[in-house]
Amino acid sequence: MGKRVILTGATGYVGEGVLIECLAHPAIDEVLVVGRKSCGRTHPKLKEVLVKDLFSMEDVADHLRGFDACFFCAGISSVGMNEADYTRITYDVTIAFAKAVLAASPGIQFNYVSGAATDGSEQGRIMWARVKGRTENEIGRLGFKQSYNFRPGIIKPSPGQRNPKTWQRILVPFFALFVPGSTCRMEEVGLAMINSVLKGYPMRTLEVKDLKVLAKR
């Protein structure tokens, strides 16, 4: 029997790429996309629930029952934001959503996309890295049967993606030439997400090298 997955961020760069891999993978039977607007795709495996924001999940709680995993790919850039506003969107929203899916599907696995250089100590000087580190740590305390922190670096988009911005299409391949050790393909991120559910991984926090290993399992 295949797996049922909840996915957020499907209208964004990473979420769209992970969604493509989930829809193509034979071990995934259903993907429930949760977001503020439609992802604009149709597929026999795909269902959508639209919400005003990810804080307000009470009215759709029944839709979240019976799932095996949640791939939380939603997120924003910290550019131009103060720490309080960035914390509300990055930490508060993520934790509220995590609690909602855990209450609805107690056996669910939670995969959180943070990023390379996330600060798990929560004490560093870089604001976004502290906030994401705090988010990773709190997810680990919520009581999921399993949770993973995915820390991709530079991600090359997959064919068929519609959401990468022009600068991403131009600059990502360019930067990837100079830091190959920090670069992975979107396909690898998606497959690593799926394989974490199907096969597991010995480490809770996955850096780029771990994503590549898990993608091949």
Secondary structure, DSSP 4 states (H G I P E B T S, - for coil): --EEEEEE-TTSHHHHHHHHHHHH-TTEEEEEEEESS------TTEEEEE-S-TT--GGGGGGGTT-SEEEE------TT--HHHHHIIIIIHHHHHHHHHHHH-TT-EEEEE--TT--TTS-SS-HHHHHHHHHHHHHHHS--SEEEEE---EEEPPTT-----HHHHHHHHHHHTT-GGGEEEHHHHHHHHHHHHHT--S-SEE-HHHHHHHHT-
